Structures are given as C-alpha cells and as structure tokens.
C-alpha cells in the first residue's frame, strides 16, 4: 500500500495566504511529469480538483495529487521554503536518487 505524501503546515499556511487575496479558492496541484534534465520534473500550480485526485486538506485548503503522480510522491513531503534567493513550494522526496541544480528535475 502506498504511503501518501504529507503536506507541511508551512505549505498549507502559504496556500491560505495565496487564496486570501482571491475571490475563488484554488487548490495546490503537485504533479510529476516526464522531462527536465534528469528524467522527471515536478509541476506545482493552482488548480481545481479532478474526480480521481488524492485530496489532502487542512483548514479549508487543499493539495491535489493525481493518480499517475502518486507513486512517484510516495512518502514525500510538500513544503514551502523561504530563502535569500526566493521562496517556493518544494517537494522533499525520499524516492529521488539524483536531482539537477534547479531541484525541480529528478531521477528515480
């Protein structure tokens, strides 16, 4: 049985901040697609839920994972990072063997 990804409190808080400035609440979609310099890449964007999504909720906010991406994100953590060079949602994925410099592209 797959262990679904976890979403940090910091990621849910940032999503709430993003949604607070809009009339229509959106969920955060985290997907894995083929491509990038290491074979796979994350796509992270605001979206509406689809029928077959795994929906992770907290305090009225939602993170969506599609069924194709779910095995690639097993036991991962979706977080929000603020650094000197910028801030962004990140995926801490224990299944990854290597990443490229951007940390958005990886291989399993």
Secondary structure by P-SEA (a helix, b strand, c coil): ccbbbbbcaaaaaaaaaaaccccbbbbbbbbbbccccccbbbbbbbbbbcccccccccccbbbbbccccccccccbbbbccccccbbbbbbbcccccccccccccccc
